[in-house]
Amino acid sequence: MGGSPCTFWSKAKAHTAKIQKELDTNGMGWKLFERFVLALKNAKPKYFLYENNEGIPDEIKDAITKSLGVEPIMINSNLVSARLKIEGF
């Protein structure tokens, strides 16, 4: 189980040149993903889960799909994790 922090691939931050470079396969998010792939190769698990948000750029989603050799399955996180409700938000 693993995942890169979504801040590295957030479409919301793609407007700045500094953050834009993180949205490709040369940024920190991708470097973290490569460590996940290395762990998969070493551990050879029967199953794995790589988590990120659905809003990552299509280029990154396609590169992850190609690297892992499987199509992504989108899971609604409301179904599997707790949510904190704060009044007024």
Secondary structure, 3 states (H helix, E strand, C coil): CECCCHHHHCHHHCCCHHHHHHHCCCCHHHHHHHHHHHHHHHHCCCCCCECCCCCCCHHHHHHHHHHHCCCCCCCCHHHCCCCCCCCCC
